Amino acid sequence: MGNTAQKKSWFLKRWICKGVDSLDTLLFGKHANDDDYVRSGATIYSSMLMVMCAVAVIAIMIIFMSGQTRDTAATWVISITGLLCLANAAMHLRNTYPSFDSTKVKVFRSLFVLALTGIGMILGVWLGQIALFVIVALLILSAFGLFGGGSKSKKGYKLDNGVTLEEETGLLGEKSYRGSDGYTYESNGDGTFTRI
């Protein structure tokens, strides 16, 4: 019918996949028996994402678990993630081996993919930690009203006894009301408020 606009992928995915695919083509493209062999950018990117998810799971376990149980669970998460990344790389290599005739090229490409998988996993650990730091920082800033609430006007109410209430929203969206008398109030739902 007409041209359809294609949604751009996430910038990190574009950079990693394009960079790894270009390097793959530069090193191994001339040895492939077809121009359509599968490059390894998506494999490296998926390994990085798996490790980022594992970092998030481990962070949650650190918060909610303790002692030996936490350490054992973290070891299992790390082991399973590492095995999944290696299995992903192995499946990719198995699917692309028919594109190469030389055994020497297959060996060097295997080493190339495994090395980049390791680099992708390390990058996933760093990016996962950075993402967690940013999320925690934003939660702390929003808890103190320094992020996202500075320019919004807050609703105010005046009670019959002259106390003015200012509406506050918590981290989970719950509403509370701070009175000019220093007390916290909650809404009764019918336009009246009760001091907590």
Secondary structure, 3 states (H helix, E strand, C coil): CCCCCCCCCCHHHHHHHHHHHHHHHHHHHHHECCCCCCCCHHHHHHHHHHHHHHHHHHHHHHHHCCHHHHHHHHHHHHHHHHHHHHHHHHHHHHHHHHHECCHHHHHHHHHHHHHHHHHHHHHHHHHHHHHHHHHHHHHHHHHCCCCCCCCCCCCEEECCCCCEEEEEECCCCCEEEEECCCCEEEECCCCCEEEC
